[in-house]
């Protein structure tokens, strides 16, 4: 299959490396200087030590990347999704399109599939790839399992069959909304898990937080149209566990540094990568309030991120809530 991957950050580059042994892959990035450097060195600054195979064509022009593509995969951040989709539309208004970003769009609080629907209304197929997956491990060929979701079940099945491999297992789903929400909301809980770890509250506390975090993700997810079983699968529980416990998790690292008393601006500047949970927390809070869904962990994270509440005070508020049936 001819695949155009738009976005040569860690995730886009990792997918290009993983699929290049079986598929014809073109990898495009917006900045020509970055594309030329990647083509020359075959190493991404986002994945140090990982060589991008020679079989991956690094494209400096979007038109060249899209030429002959049977699948166009946008692997930008959520904030870059709309602009990239609009640029695709100007060249091909009806592609088979997929995306690999997680989060709500900041300006609109829309999910990625809603953004794509506005930017590429005539796309002949559309879907998302999501799940518990650190880009570095995928790039190294370490075993990973993710989900390809589309409202078109036949498209989801066809893509999972084509893209699946022994090292990158790809399951299919037609619960597009649920899969996106699982991948979005877990980042907010991961910030809370990082705060828990940064305050040295222990493994018992982290296990409780992850479990109750899954409960509130499921509540909002179902209220927004996802299916409950989706949140017990790879893009719900699986992604939540990885992001809340893995040392490579940027969102967890945000929480750890907040617990150390660092300012959010300093943390984000030092990380140098997008931490989608920061942008998603406020939108998740607003969506929950509109639907009357209780999300105490998300509320606590928003208090620390946006209201200047000390991390320990936010934890104390959670610990002193009235007990209730599980």
C-alpha positions in Angstrom: 0.0 0.0 0.0 1.2 3.5 -0.8 1.1 5.6 2.5 1.7 9.3 2.9 2.5 10.2 6.5 2.1 13.9 7.1 4.1 15.0 10.2 7.7 13.8 10.9 7.6 14.1 14.7 8.2 11.1 16.9 5.0 9.3 16.1 4.9 9.9 12.4 8.5 8.9 12.0 8.0 5.8 14.2 5.1 4.7 12.1 7.0 5.3 8.9 9.9 3.2 10.1 7.6 0.4 11.3 5.6 0.2 8.0 8.4 0.8 5.5 9.4 -2.9 5.3 6.1 -3.9 3.8 4.5 -0.7 2.4 5.7 2.2 0.2 6.0 5.1 2.7 6.4 8.8 2.1 7.1 11.0 5.1 6.4 14.8 4.9 7.1 17.6 7.3 6.1 21.2 7.0 9.6 22.7 7.3 11.9 22.0 4.3 15.0 22.4 6.4 13.8 19.6 8.7 12.9 17.3 5.8 16.3 17.9 4.1 18.1 17.2 7.4 16.1 14.0 7.9 16.7 12.8 4.4 20.4 13.4 4.8 21.1 12.0 8.3 18.3 9.4 8.5 17.9 10.2 12.1 15.0 12.2 13.7 15.8 14.6 16.5 12.6 13.3 18.1 13.9 9.7 18.1 17.6 9.9 18.9 19.5 6.7 18.0 16.8 5.3 15.7 17.7 5.1 12.0 14.9 5.9 9.5 15.2 3.2 6.8 16.3 4.2 3.3 13.1 2.8 2.0 11.2 5.8 3.6 11.0 8.6 1.1 11.3 12.0 2.8 9.2 14.4 0.9 9.8 18.2 1.0 6.6 19.0 -1.0 3.1 18.1 0.1 2.0 17.4 -3.5 4.8 14.9 -3.9 3.9 13.2 -0.7 0.2 12.8 -1.7 0.9 11.6 -5.2 -0.4 8.0 -5.5 -1.3 7.7 -1.8 -3.8 5.1 -1.0 -3.9 6.2 2.7 -3.0 9.7 4.0 -2.1 9.6 7.7 -1.9 12.9 9.5 0.6 12.5 12.4 0.7 16.1 13.7 -0.4 17.4 17.1 -4.1 18.0 17.4 -3.5 21.7 17.0 -1.9 21.1 13.7 -4.6 18.7 12.4 -7.0 21.3 10.9 -4.4 23.2 8.9 -2.8 20.0 7.6 -6.2 18.6 6.6 -7.1 21.9 4.8 -3.9 21.7 2.9 -4.7 18.1 1.9 -8.1 19.2 0.7 -6.6 21.8 -1.6 -4.8 19.0 -3.4 -7.1 16.0 -3.0 -10.6 16.7 -1.7 -11.6 13.0 -1.3 -8.7 11.0 0.1 -8.8 8.0 2.4 -7.7 9.9 5.5 -6.5 8.8 8.9 -5.0 10.6 11.9 -2.8 9.7 14.8 -3.3 12.6 17.2 -5.1 12.6 20.6 -6.8 15.6 22.2 -9.5 18.3 21.8 -8.8 21.2 19.4 -8.1 24.1 21.7 -10.2 26.8 19.9 -13.3 24.6 19.4 -13.1 21.7 21.9 -13.8 19.4 19.0 -12.5 15.9 18.7 -10.1 15.1 15.8 -12.8 13.4 13.7 -15.0 16.5 14.0 -12.1 18.7 12.8 -11.5 16.4 9.9 -15.2 16.4 9.0 -15.1 20.2 8.7 -11.8 20.3 6.8 -12.3 17.3 4.5 -16.1 16.8 4.2 -15.8 14.7 1.0 -13.1 12.3 2.3 -14.1 8.9 1.0 -12.9 7.1 4.1 -11.8 8.4 7.5 -10.4 6.8 10.7 -8.0 7.2 13.6 -5.1 5.0 14.9 -4.8 5.1 18.6 -3.7 3.1 21.6 -1.0 2.5 24.2 2.1 3.3 22.2 5.3 5.1 23.0 6.8 6.2 19.6 10.3 5.2 20.6 9.3 1.6 21.3 7.4 1.4 18.0 10.4 2.8 16.1 12.6 0.1 17.8 10.3 -2.6 16.7 9.2 -3.5 20.2 5.7 -5.3 20.4 2.8 -2.8 20.5 -0.9 -3.1 20.0 -3.2 -0.3 18.9 -6.6 0.2 17.3 -7.7 1.6 13.9 -11.2 3.0 14.3 -13.7 4.3 11.7 -17.4 4.6 11.5 -17.0 2.6 8.3 -16.4 -0.9 9.8 -15.2 -2.3 6.5 -12.6 0.5 6.2 -11.4 -0.1 9.7 -11.1 -3.8 9.1 -9.3 -3.4 5.8 -6.8 -1.0 7.3 -6.2 -3.1 10.4 -5.6 -6.1 8.1 -3.2 -4.2 5.8 -1.2 -2.4 8.5 -1.0 -5.2 11.0 2.3 -6.9 11.7 3.9 -9.1 14.3 5.5 -6.1 16.0 2.7 -3.6 15.5 -0.6 -5.3 16.2 -3.6 -3.4 14.9 -7.1 -4.2 15.9 -10.3 -2.6 14.4 -13.2 -0.8 15.9 -16.2 1.2 14.6 -16.5 3.2 17.8 -14.6 6.2 16.5 -15.8 8.6 19.2 -15.0 6.2 22.0 -11.5 5.4 20.7 -10.7 9.2 20.4 -12.1 10.0 23.8 -10.1 7.2 25.5 -6.9 8.5 23.9 -7.7 12.1 24.8 -9.0 11.8 28.4 -6.3 9.5 29.6 -3.7 12.3 29.2 -5.6 14.4 31.8 -5.5 11.5 34.3 -1.8 10.9 33.5 -1.1 14.5 34.8 -2.8 13.5 38.0 -0.7 10.3 38.2 2.4 12.3 37.7 1.4 14.6 40.6 0.8 11.5 42.7 4.2 10.1 41.9 5.9 13.5 42.3 4.5 13.8 45.8 5.7 10.3 46.6 2.2 9.2 47.6 3.0 5.5 46.8 1.8 2.8 44.5 -1.5 2.2 46.4 -2.5 5.8 45.7 -1.5 5.6 42.0 -3.5 2.4 41.6 -6.6 4.0 43.1 -6.2 7.1 40.9 -5.9 5.1 37.7 -8.9 3.0 38.6 -11.1 6.0 39.5 -9.7 7.8 36.5 -11.0 5.1 34.2 -14.4 5.4 35.9 -14.6 9.1 35.1 -13.2 8.7 31.6 -16.0 6.1 31.0 -18.7 8.3 32.4 -17.9 11.2 30.1 -17.0 8.9 27.2 -20.4 7.3 27.2 -22.2 10.6 27.7 -20.4 11.9 24.6 -21.4 8.9 22.5 -18.7 6.3 23.0 -19.4 2.7 24.0 -18.5 1.5 27.5 -16.6 -1.6 26.3 -14.2 0.6 24.3 -13.0 2.2 27.6 -12.1 -1.2 28.9 -9.9 -2.0 25.9 -6.6 -0.9 24.4 -7.6 2.8 23.8 -9.2 3.1 27.3 -7.6 1.0 30.0 -4.5 0.1 28.0 -3.6 3.6 27.1 -4.4 4.9 30.5 -2.1 2.4 32.3 0.8 3.1 29.9 0.5 6.9 30.1 0.1 6.9 33.9 3.0 4.6 34.7 5.5 4.9 31.8 8.7 6.9 32.2 8.3 8.1 28.6 4.9 9.8 29.2 5.1 13.5 28.7 1.8 14.1 30.4 2.9 12.1 33.5 6.1 14.2 33.5 4.1 17.4 33.5 2.4 16.2 36.7 5.7 15.1 38.3 7.2 18.6 37.7 4.0 20.4 38.9 4.4 18.4 42.2 7.9 19.7 42.4 6.6 23.3 42.4 7.6 24.2 38.9 5.5 26.6 36.8 3.5 25.2 33.9 5.2 27.6 31.4 8.6 26.4 32.6 7.6 22.8 32.4 6.3 23.0 28.8 9.3 25.0 27.7 11.7 22.4 29.2 9.9 19.5 27.7 10.0 20.8 24.1 7.2 18.4 23.2 3.4 18.7 23.1 1.7 17.5 26.3 -1.9 17.1 25.0 -3.3 16.6 28.5 -2.7 20.3 29.3 -4.9 21.4 26.4 -7.4 18.7 26.9 -8.1 19.2 30.6 -10.1 22.4 30.3 -12.1 21.1 27.3 -12.8 17.8 29.2 -14.0 19.9 32.2 -16.3 22.0 30.0 -17.8 18.9 28.2 -18.4 17.2 31.6 -20.1 20.3 33.0 -22.4 20.7 30.0 -23.5 17.0 30.4 -23.7 17.0 34.2 -20.9 14.4 34.5 -18.9 14.3 37.7 -15.1 14.3 37.0 -13.3 15.1 40.3 -9.8 14.1 39.1 -10.1 16.3 36.0 -11.4 19.2 38.2 -8.4 18.8 40.5 -6.0 18.8 37.5 -7.6 22.0 36.1 -7.2 23.6 39.6 -3.5 23.0 39.5 -3.0 23.8 35.9 -5.1 26.9 35.6 -6.1 28.2 39.0 -2.7 28.2 40.8 -3.9 25.5 43.3 -0.9 23.8 45.0 -0.6 20.1 44.0 -0.9 18.8 47.6 -4.0 20.9 48.2 -5.6 19.4 45.1 -4.8 15.9 46.4 -6.2 16.7 49.8 -9.5 17.8 48.2 -9.7 14.4 46.4 -8.9 12.5 49.6 -11.5 14.2 51.7 -14.4 13.7 49.4 -17.3 11.9 51.0 -17.2 8.1 50.6 -19.7 6.5 48.3 -20.6 3.2 46.7 -18.0 2.2 44.0 
